[in-house]
Amino acid sequence: MRVEVDYDRCESNALCMAAAPEVFEVRDDDFLYLLTEEPGEELREKVLRAQRTCPKQAVTVTG
């Protein structure tokens, strides 16, 4: 599985971080950081939830 973030669309609202904190992090600078582009299969459900909850559809999951 591969995760990508369209930073031009991202508002750093942290909904993805709430769904999958192992993969996404909004830091004190108010920017979203992708902690890993290829999370393990055990995180699939969390990552897909993050994709679904993103109001700007900035998260893409493939594979």
Secondary structure, DSSP 8 states (H G I E B T S, - for coil): -EEEE-TTT----SHHHHH-TTTEEE-TTS-EEES-SS--GGGHHHHHHHHHH-TT--EEEE-
